[in-house]
Amino acid sequence: MAQQGIQMDQEKICCSICLDLLKDPVTIPCEHSYCMNCIEDCWDGENQNHIYSCPQCRQTFRPRPDLKKNTVLADLGVPPSERSLCGEHENQSKAQR
């Protein structure tokens, strides 16, 4: 039972796009949370007909919703110095250098 609670908490603090701990977490209107860079990149690639959707539940939004910073998730043990980029975007940033 305790393992299930730990697993659930880990799912809440991980981005379902990059599968890493949330960096600069934001919550979208359906209440799912993502790294800000991950959801912005996802939506930038989705930009057809100006309809945006949640990668998890597929709820659609029109127009593109404002991203709401999730300070609760940001404070769950991730030091500020490590919050800037998730693993996927950090690797992209290093490759661009």
C-alpha positions in Angstrom: 0.0 0.0 0.0 2.8 2.4 0.9 4.5 1.7 -2.4 1.4 2.6 -4.3 1.3 6.0 -2.6 5.0 6.6 -3.5 4.4 5.6 -7.1 1.4 7.9 -7.3 3.3 10.8 -5.9 6.1 10.2 -8.4 3.6 10.3 -11.2 2.4 13.7 -10.0 5.9 15.2 -10.0 7.0 13.7 -13.4 6.3 15.1 -16.8 4.4 12.6 -19.0 6.1 14.1 -22.1 9.8 13.9 -21.1 9.3 11.4 -18.2 11.6 13.4 -16.1 11.0 15.3 -12.9 9.0 18.5 -13.6 11.1 21.5 -14.4 9.3 24.8 -14.3 6.0 23.0 -13.8 2.8 24.4 -15.3 -0.8 23.2 -15.0 -3.2 23.4 -18.0 -7.0 23.8 -17.7 -7.7 20.0 -17.4 -5.4 20.0 -14.3 -2.5 17.9 -15.8 1.0 19.3 -15.2 4.0 19.4 -17.5 7.4 21.0 -17.8 6.7 24.4 -19.3 9.1 23.8 -22.2 7.6 20.3 -22.9 4.0 21.5 -23.3 5.0 24.6 -25.2 7.0 22.5 -27.7 4.2 20.0 -27.9 1.6 22.7 -28.7 4.0 24.6 -31.1 4.1 21.3 -33.1 0.3 21.0 -32.9 -0.4 24.5 -34.2 -2.9 23.3 -36.9 -6.3 25.0 -36.8 -5.4 26.7 -33.5 -6.7 23.7 -31.5 -4.5 22.5 -28.6 -4.9 19.3 -26.6 -3.7 17.7 -23.4 -1.2 14.9 -24.2 -2.7 12.8 -21.4 -6.5 13.1 -21.6 -6.7 14.7 -25.1 -9.1 17.4 -23.9 -9.0 20.2 -26.5 -8.6 23.9 -25.9 -9.3 26.8 -28.2 -7.7 29.3 -28.0 -4.3 28.2 -26.6 -4.7 28.4 -22.8 -2.5 30.4 -20.6 -0.1 28.2 -18.7 -0.5 28.4 -14.9 2.7 28.0 -12.9 2.4 25.2 -10.4 4.4 26.4 -7.4 3.3 23.4 -5.2 4.9 21.0 -7.6 7.9 23.2 -8.1 8.6 23.1 -4.4 8.5 19.3 -4.0 12.2 18.8 -3.4 13.6 20.0 -6.7 16.2 22.7 -6.0 15.7 26.0 -8.0 19.0 25.6 -9.7 17.8 22.3 -11.2 14.3 23.5 -12.3 15.3 25.3 -15.5 15.3 22.5 -18.0 14.0 18.9 -18.0 16.3 16.2 -19.2 15.0 16.2 -22.8 15.3 20.0 -23.2 18.7 20.1 -21.4 20.1 17.6 -23.9 18.7 19.7 -26.8 20.2 22.8 -25.3 23.6 21.1 -25.0 23.4 19.8 -28.6 22.8 23.4 -29.8 25.9 24.7 -28.1 
